[in-house]
């Protein structure tokens, strides 16, 4: 079988729940990324900035507590769901899928590399593309096994952090141990800190060529950490595939116990873990790592997937109400062209921030960043409604699908699309 044996999912065949969740995840991703658009990307996500006060401190704390680490995991969960939907369609039709999946991943890798080098180095697409190839090995597994392996993968990073934190605690008890440990951590972080400071300078006033060269170095730093945080991304991929294979996301009414557990167990546990981690280490400096910082970070890594799954439980319940269904219909077009809108977010925000654009780098407070993110997302949803009223795909989705399936996909619907 060839790639041409399969076709993109038609609008009428899409799971509206997935599109609505993906649209909301896109908003969370933007709220999370704003710190890395208007400040050094390698220093973003390090917790509550102790230098902030007032509304900026409140905004920073709320985003870190409820958004950071929870919506990129939601996006990962949805990526796994999308993979499982494609695989299921291929199996049902008796058609080959491996070549399509590999080509799809390679195209996404190319898009991600262009995005990371030419636009913004905080890209997540490269990670998704590289890990998507591993999903093929898990494709034959039933939902129960996918769920167990996904949960185990999500535990790898928290357990490694906790083990390292305990090691730091033991070392600090020996004579001179704490001093030697702290010196080793500071020396190991020296290159990263230098890169952060170079980012402050070049993103604020550097030319485009200088910034591209810096992005290449930042991309290398981020890819080098893939073995650590990639296990959590892969775990969410597998959990997403389990949701689809079990039928839970297509027919949530038939799985009330699962979603009740997500709402009543996963979310409270996630909130407790996040609160404990935040109490231990509200700020995570790049040049220090001790027992409290390590355990705090481990708890926050554990909280991310738990809170994400809890959010899914509540959102699925919300979308099944009358008002929630209207919200889902409003969000769905953004989810259908999430790749285009994700790249647009980076392009717009870096042009607003960087020295080769309007020069807002380091000048926009955290509270204003939140308002800017919400305003931009609102505009994006309206653009998505207008675009998909006329076309089948977003422009980058069209490119991705056309290259994946080996031929240009028709952009215009064969018949008028239903109102979104």
C-alpha positions in Angstrom: 0.0 0.0 0.0 1.1 3.6 -0.6 0.5 6.8 1.1 -2.0 7.7 -1.5 -4.2 4.8 -0.3 -5.1 7.0 2.7 -6.7 10.4 2.8 -7.0 13.2 5.4 -10.0 13.0 7.7 -12.9 14.9 6.1 -14.6 17.6 8.2 -17.7 15.5 8.7 -15.6 12.6 10.1 -13.7 14.6 12.7 -14.3 14.1 16.4 -15.7 17.5 17.5 -14.6 16.8 21.1 -11.0 16.5 20.0 -11.1 19.7 18.1 -12.6 21.6 21.0 -10.0 20.3 23.4 -7.2 21.1 20.9 -8.5 24.6 20.6 -8.5 25.2 24.3 -5.1 23.6 24.6 -3.9 26.1 22.0 -4.9 28.9 24.4 -3.1 27.3 27.3 0.1 26.9 25.1 0.0 30.6 24.3 -0.4 31.6 27.9 2.5 29.4 28.8 4.8 30.5 25.9 4.3 34.3 26.4 7.1 34.3 29.1 9.4 32.8 26.5 8.4 35.3 23.8 9.1 38.4 25.9 12.0 37.0 27.9 14.8 34.5 27.4 13.2 31.2 26.4 15.7 29.1 28.3 14.8 30.9 31.5 11.0 30.6 31.1 9.1 28.0 33.1 11.3 28.4 36.1 8.5 29.2 38.5 7.4 32.3 40.3 9.9 35.1 39.5 11.0 36.5 42.9 11.6 39.9 41.3 7.9 40.4 40.4 5.3 42.2 42.5 1.6 43.2 42.3 -0.5 42.1 39.4 2.6 40.8 37.5 3.4 38.5 40.5 -0.2 37.2 40.7 -0.3 36.6 36.9 3.0 34.8 37.0 2.0 32.6 39.9 -1.4 31.7 38.4 0.0 30.8 35.0 2.8 28.7 36.6 0.4 26.9 39.0 -2.5 26.2 36.6 -1.1 26.3 33.1 2.7 25.7 32.9 3.2 21.9 32.4 -0.5 21.2 32.1 -1.3 22.4 28.6 1.7 21.1 26.7 0.8 17.8 28.3 -2.8 18.3 27.1 -1.4 19.0 23.6 0.7 15.8 23.8 -2.4 13.8 24.9 -4.3 15.1 21.9 -1.4 14.3 19.6 -1.6 10.7 20.8 -5.3 10.7 20.2 -4.9 12.0 16.7 -2.3 9.3 15.9 -4.7 6.6 17.2 -7.6 7.9 15.2 -5.5 7.8 12.0 -4.2 4.3 12.9 -7.7 3.1 13.6 -9.0 4.4 10.2 -6.2 2.6 8.4 -6.9 -0.6 10.2 -10.6 -0.4 9.5 -10.0 0.1 5.8 -7.3 -2.6 5.7 -4.7 -0.1 4.4 -1.1 0.5 5.2 -0.2 3.1 7.8 3.5 2.8 8.6 4.7 4.7 5.5 2.1 7.4 6.0 3.1 7.8 9.7 6.8 8.0 8.9 6.2 10.6 6.1 3.9 12.5 8.4 6.5 12.6 11.1 9.3 13.7 8.7 7.2 16.5 7.4 6.3 17.7 10.9 10.0 17.5 11.8 10.9 19.8 8.8 8.2 22.3 9.8 9.4 22.2 13.4 13.0 22.8 12.5 12.1 25.7 10.3 10.0 27.1 13.1 12.7 26.6 15.7 15.5 28.2 13.7 13.7 30.9 11.7 10.9 32.0 14.2 11.2 30.8 17.8 13.5 28.2 19.5 10.9 27.2 22.1 9.4 24.9 19.5 7.6 21.7 20.5 7.0 20.3 17.0 10.5 18.8 16.7 10.0 16.8 19.9 6.6 15.6 18.8 7.9 14.6 15.4 10.9 12.6 16.8 8.7 10.8 19.4 5.9 10.1 16.9 8.1 7.5 15.3 8.2 5.6 18.6 4.5 5.4 18.6 4.6 2.9 15.8 6.1 0.3 18.2 3.1 0.6 20.5 0.3 0.6 17.8 -0.7 -3.0 18.2 -1.2 -2.8 22.0 -4.7 -2.7 23.6 -6.0 0.3 25.5 -5.2 -1.1 28.9 -1.5 -1.7 28.0 -1.2 1.7 26.4 -2.6 3.3 29.6 -0.3 1.4 31.9 2.8 2.2 29.8 1.8 5.8 29.4 1.4 6.2 33.2 4.7 4.5 33.8 6.5 6.8 31.2 5.0 9.9 32.9 6.5 8.8 36.2 10.1 8.5 34.9 11.0 12.3 35.1 9.5 12.8 38.6 11.2 9.7 39.9 14.6 10.7 38.4 14.2 14.2 40.0 13.3 12.8 43.4 16.2 10.3 43.3 18.6 13.2 42.4 17.1 15.3 45.1 17.7 12.6 47.7 21.3 12.2 46.4 21.8 16.0 46.9 20.4 15.7 50.4 22.7 12.8 51.3 25.8 14.6 49.8 25.0 17.8 51.7 25.3 15.8 55.0 29.0 15.0 54.4 31.7 17.5 55.4 32.1 19.9 52.6 29.6 18.0 50.5 27.1 20.8 50.1 29.8 23.2 49.0 31.2 20.8 46.4 27.7 19.8 45.1 26.7 23.5 44.7 29.9 24.3 42.9 29.4 21.4 40.5 25.8 22.4 39.8 26.9 26.0 39.1 29.7 24.9 36.8 27.4 22.7 34.9 24.9 25.5 34.5 27.5 28.1 33.4 27.0 27.5 29.7 23.2 27.6 30.0 23.4 30.9 32.0 25.7 32.4 29.4 23.2 31.4 26.7 20.4 33.0 28.7 22.3 36.3 29.1 23.2 36.3 25.4 19.5 35.8 24.7 18.6 38.8 26.7 21.0 40.9 24.7 20.4 39.6 21.2 16.6 39.2 21.3 16.4 42.8 22.6 18.6 44.4 20.0 20.3 41.9 17.7 19.9 41.6 14.0 17.9 38.7 12.5 21.1 36.8 11.4 22.5 36.9 15.0 19.2 35.7 16.4 19.0 32.8 14.0 22.5 31.7 15.1 21.4 32.0 18.7 18.3 29.9 18.0 20.5 27.1 16.6 22.4 26.9 19.8 19.2 27.1 22.0 17.7 24.3 19.8 20.7 22.1 20.5 20.3 22.7 24.2 16.7 21.8 24.2 17.1 18.7 22.1 19.9 17.5 24.4 17.3 17.5 27.2 14.8 15.4 25.2 15.7 12.1 26.9 14.6 13.6 30.2 11.3 15.4 29.5 10.5 13.4 26.4 9.4 10.4 28.5 6.5 12.5 29.8 5.6 13.6 26.3 5.7 10.0 25.1 3.6 9.0 28.1 0.9 11.4 27.2 1.0 10.2 23.6 0.3 6.7 24.9 -2.5 7.8 27.3 -4.1 9.7 24.4 -3.9 6.6 22.2 -5.5 4.6 25.1 -8.4 7.1 25.2 -9.1 6.5 21.6 -8.6 2.7 21.5 -11.0 2.3 24.5 -13.6 4.5 22.9 -13.7 6.8 25.8 -13.1 10.0 23.9 -15.6 9.1 21.1 -18.3 8.0 23.5 -17.6 9.5 27.0 -21.2 8.7 28.2 -20.2 5.0 28.0 -17.2 5.6 30.4 -18.7 7.5 33.3 -16.4 5.9 35.9 -13.2 6.9 34.0 -14.2 10.5 33.7 -15.4 10.6 37.3 -12.0 9.3 38.4 -10.3 12.0 36.4 -12.4 14.7 38.0 -12.5 13.4 41.5 -9.1 11.7 41.9 -6.6 12.8 39.3 -7.3 16.6 39.6 -7.3 16.7 43.4 -4.1 14.7 43.5 -2.5 16.9 40.9 -3.5 20.1 42.8 -2.1 18.6 46.0 1.2 17.7 44.3 1.4 21.1 42.7 0.7 22.9 46.0 3.4 20.9 47.8 5.9 21.4 45.0 5.1 25.1 44.9 5.6 25.4 48.7 8.9 23.6 48.5 10.3 25.5 45.5 8.2 28.4 44.1 11.2 29.4 42.0 13.7 27.1 40.2 17.0 28.8 39.6 19.1 27.3 36.8 22.4 27.3 38.8 21.2 25.5 42.0 19.7 22.1 42.9 19.3 20.9 46.4 16.9 18.5 48.2 14.0 21.0 48.4 14.4 22.3 44.9 14.6 18.8 43.5 11.6 17.4 45.4 9.6 20.5 44.6 10.4 20.1 40.9 9.6 16.3 41.0 6.2 17.1 42.6 5.4 19.7 39.9 6.4 17.2 37.1 4.0 14.7 38.7 1.3 17.4 39.0 1.4 18.2 35.2 -0.1 15.0 33.8 -2.5 14.6 36.8 -3.9 18.1 36.4 -4.1 17.7 32.6 -6.2 14.6 32.9 -8.3 16.2 35.5 -8.9 19.1 33.2 -10.0 16.7 30.5 -12.4 15.0 32.8 -14.1 18.4 33.6 -14.0 19.7 30.1 -15.6 16.5 28.7 -18.4 17.0 31.2 -18.7 20.7 30.4 -18.9 20.1 26.6 -21.8 17.7 27.1 -23.9 20.5 28.6 -25.9 22.8 26.5 -23.7 25.9 27.2 -20.6 23.8 27.0 -21.6 22.4 23.6 -21.9 25.9 22.3 -18.4 26.6 23.7 -17.1 23.5 22.0 -18.5 24.5 18.7 -16.9 27.9 19.1 -13.5 26.4 19.9 -13.5 23.6 17.4 -12.3 25.6 14.3 -9.2 26.7 16.2 -8.5 23.1 17.0 -8.9 22.1 13.3 -6.1 24.4 12.3 -4.1 24.3 15.5 -0.8 23.9 13.7 -1.3 27.1 11.7 -2.4 29.0 14.7 0.5 27.7 16.8 3.0 28.9 14.3 1.1 32.2 13.9 1.4 32.8 17.7 5.2 32.5 17.5 5.4 34.7 14.4 3.2 37.5 15.8 4.7 37.5 19.3 8.3 37.4 18.2 7.7 40.3 15.8 6.1 42.2 18.7 9.0 41.4 21.0 12.3 41.0 19.2 14.7 43.8 18.2 14.2 43.1 14.5 10.5 43.7 15.2 8.8 46.2 17.5 11.3 45.7 20.3 9.0 44.8 23.2 11.4 42.2 24.6 11.6 42.6 28.4 9.2 45.5 28.3 5.8 43.7 28.7 4.8 42.7 32.2 3.4 39.3 33.0 -0.1 40.7 33.6 -0.1 42.4 30.2 1.3 39.2 28.7 -1.8 37.3 29.9 -4.1 39.9 28.5 -2.2 39.9 25.2 -2.4 36.1 25.0 -6.2 36.1 25.5 -6.7 38.8 23.0 -4.6 37.1 20.4 -6.3 33.8 20.9 -9.7 35.5 20.5 -8.6 36.9 17.2 -7.3 33.5 16.2 -10.6 31.8 16.9 -12.4 34.4 14.8 -9.9 33.9 12.0 -10.3 30.2 12.1 -14.1 30.5 11.8 -13.7 32.7 8.8 -11.1 30.6 7.1 -12.8 27.2 7.6 -16.1 28.6 6.3 -14.3 28.7 2.9 -11.6 26.1 3.1 -11.1 22.5 4.3 -7.8 23.0 6.1 -5.7 25.7 7.6 -2.8 26.6 5.2 -0.1 24.8 7.2 -2.4 21.8 7.7 -2.9 21.7 3.9 0.9 21.7 3.4 1.4 19.0 6.0 -1.3 16.7 4.5 -0.3 17.3 0.9 3.3 16.3 1.6 2.2 13.4 3.8 -0.1 11.9 1.2 2.1 12.7 -1.8 -0.4 15.0 -3.6 -2.0 18.4 -3.3 -5.2 18.1 -1.3 -8.2 20.1 -2.4 -8.6 23.2 -0.3 -12.1 24.0 -1.4 -14.9 21.7 0.0 -16.9 19.8 -2.6 -20.1 21.1 -0.9 -20.7 24.0 1.3 -19.4 23.3 4.8 -21.9 23.4 7.7 -21.7 26.5 9.8 -19.1 26.1 12.6 
